[in-house]
């Protein structure tokens, strides 16, 4: 099964030449930046084949690092925009036990239109635990559902040949 993480951030350090959005430092989930090379090591170690990079809000509207990573590694990275989680319709999906909300989303949209993603930098558990949630813990999904949701669906949506 091809595994594609549909949401991961990479970012650079805040410097005078590369200022972040006002208040951005308080939003960064890690004290040190996560660049493309460090992310490649993380995804390789966790058994993830590809990742969709979402430029982080704390850097403001910039997307240069994500685009550069995708240009240098088009077989590993693609770039996506951001979802505004401050909106009520987005916030309603947040829950500590993800099984029931995931089931509702899959039932509403189908496994061809639901893409697995982690937001790696905000995980409370290990990246590997996030990778195994869908294929090992969601017993309401068939094997073909898992294949679509773990990578095939987003690969087809992005035109990313498998």
C-alpha positions as CSV (number, residue, x, y, z in Angstrom):
1,X,0.0,0.0,0.0
2,X,1.3,3.5,-0.9
3,X,1.1,5.8,2.1
4,X,0.8,9.5,1.5
5,X,0.4,12.0,4.4
6,X,-2.0,14.7,3.2
7,X,-0.9,17.4,5.6
8,X,2.6,18.2,6.8
9,X,4.3,21.5,7.5
10,X,7.9,22.5,6.8
11,X,9.3,25.9,7.8
12,X,12.4,28.0,8.2
13,X,13.7,29.9,11.2
14,X,12.4,33.4,11.9
15,X,15.1,35.9,10.9
16,X,15.2,39.6,10.0
17,X,15.5,38.4,6.3
18,X,12.6,35.9,6.8
19,X,10.1,37.5,9.3
20,X,7.1,35.5,10.4
21,X,3.6,36.7,10.7
22,X,2.9,38.8,13.9
23,X,2.5,36.4,16.8
24,X,3.8,33.5,14.7
25,X,6.4,32.4,17.1
26,X,3.7,31.5,19.6
27,X,2.0,29.2,17.0
28,X,5.1,27.2,16.0
29,X,4.6,23.7,17.4
30,X,8.4,23.0,17.8
31,X,11.2,25.3,18.9
32,X,13.3,24.5,15.9
33,X,12.3,24.6,12.2
34,X,11.5,21.4,10.3
35,X,13.0,21.5,6.8
36,X,12.6,19.3,3.8
37,X,15.6,17.1,4.7
38,X,14.5,16.5,8.2
39,X,11.0,15.7,7.0
40,X,12.4,13.2,4.5
41,X,14.2,11.4,7.3
42,X,10.9,11.4,9.4
43,X,8.7,10.1,6.6
44,X,11.3,7.5,5.6
45,X,11.6,6.2,9.2
46,X,7.8,6.0,9.5
47,X,7.2,4.2,6.2
48,X,5.5,7.1,4.5
49,X,6.0,7.3,0.8
50,X,4.9,10.9,0.0
51,X,3.6,14.0,1.8
52,X,1.5,17.0,0.9
53,X,3.1,20.1,2.3
54,X,0.8,22.8,3.7
55,X,2.6,26.1,4.3
56,X,2.3,26.9,8.0
57,X,0.3,29.9,9.2
58,X,3.0,31.2,11.6
59,X,5.2,32.0,8.6
60,X,2.5,34.2,7.2
61,X,1.5,33.8,3.6
62,X,4.8,32.5,2.3
63,X,5.1,29.2,0.6
64,X,8.6,29.3,-0.8
65,X,10.0,26.4,1.2
66,X,7.1,24.1,0.4
67,X,7.3,24.9,-3.3
68,X,11.1,24.4,-3.3
69,X,10.8,21.0,-1.6
70,X,8.2,19.9,-4.2
71,X,10.3,21.1,-7.1
72,X,13.4,19.3,-5.7
73,X,11.5,16.1,-4.8
74,X,8.4,15.9,-7.0
75,X,8.1,12.2,-6.4
76,X,7.9,12.8,-2.6
77,X,6.2,16.2,-2.1
78,X,3.2,18.2,-3.4
79,X,1.9,21.5,-2.0
80,X,-1.6,22.4,-0.7
81,X,-3.3,25.4,0.7
82,X,-4.6,25.7,4.3
83,X,-8.0,25.1,5.9
84,X,-9.1,27.8,8.3
85,X,-9.7,25.8,11.5
86,X,-11.0,28.9,13.3
87,X,-14.3,28.5,11.3
88,X,-17.0,26.5,13.1
89,X,-17.6,24.2,10.2
90,X,-13.9,23.1,10.4
91,X,-13.7,23.0,14.2
92,X,-16.6,20.6,14.5
93,X,-14.3,17.9,13.1
94,X,-11.9,18.2,16.0
95,X,-12.3,15.4,18.6
96,X,-10.0,13.5,21.0
97,X,-11.3,10.2,19.8
98,X,-11.0,10.4,16.0
99,X,-12.7,7.1,15.1
100,X,-16.3,8.5,15.1
101,X,-15.5,11.7,13.3
102,X,-13.5,9.8,10.7
103,X,-16.4,7.4,10.2
104,X,-18.8,10.3,9.7
105,X,-16.5,12.0,7.1
106,X,-16.0,8.7,5.2
107,X,-19.7,8.0,5.2
108,X,-20.4,11.5,3.9
109,X,-17.7,11.8,1.3
110,X,-16.6,8.2,0.5
111,X,-13.1,6.7,0.8
112,X,-12.1,8.1,-2.7
113,X,-12.4,11.7,-1.4
114,X,-11.0,11.3,2.2
115,X,-7.3,11.6,2.5
116,X,-5.2,10.6,5.5
117,X,-3.0,13.3,6.9
118,X,-1.3,14.1,10.2
119,X,-0.1,17.6,10.6
120,X,3.1,15.9,11.8
121,X,4.4,18.8,13.8
122,X,1.3,18.9,16.1
123,X,1.1,15.1,16.9
124,X,0.9,14.1,20.5
125,X,2.0,10.5,19.8
126,X,4.6,9.2,17.4
127,X,4.4,9.7,13.6
128,X,4.3,5.9,13.3
129,X,1.2,5.7,15.5
130,X,-0.5,8.2,13.2
131,X,0.5,6.2,10.1
132,X,-1.0,3.0,11.6
133,X,-4.3,4.5,12.9
134,X,-6.2,4.0,9.6
135,X,-4.9,0.6,8.4
136,X,-4.7,-1.0,11.9
137,X,-7.3,0.6,14.1
138,X,-10.3,1.7,12.0
139,X,-12.2,-1.6,11.7
140,X,-15.1,-0.1,9.8
141,X,-12.8,0.4,6.7
142,X,-12.3,-2.3,4.1
143,X,-8.8,-2.9,2.8
144,X,-9.6,-1.1,-0.5
145,X,-11.0,1.9,1.5
146,X,-7.7,2.0,3.4
147,X,-5.7,1.9,0.1
148,X,-7.7,4.8,-1.2
149,X,-7.5,6.9,2.0
150,X,-3.9,6.2,2.8
151,X,-2.6,7.4,-0.6
152,X,-4.3,6.4,-3.8
153,X,-7.1,8.9,-3.6
154,X,-4.9,12.0,-3.1
155,X,-2.4,10.7,-5.6
156,X,-5.2,10.5,-8.2
157,X,-6.6,13.9,-7.2
158,X,-3.2,15.5,-7.6
159,X,-2.3,13.6,-10.8
160,X,0.6,11.9,-9.0
161,X,1.3,8.6,-10.7
162,X,1.8,5.6,-8.4
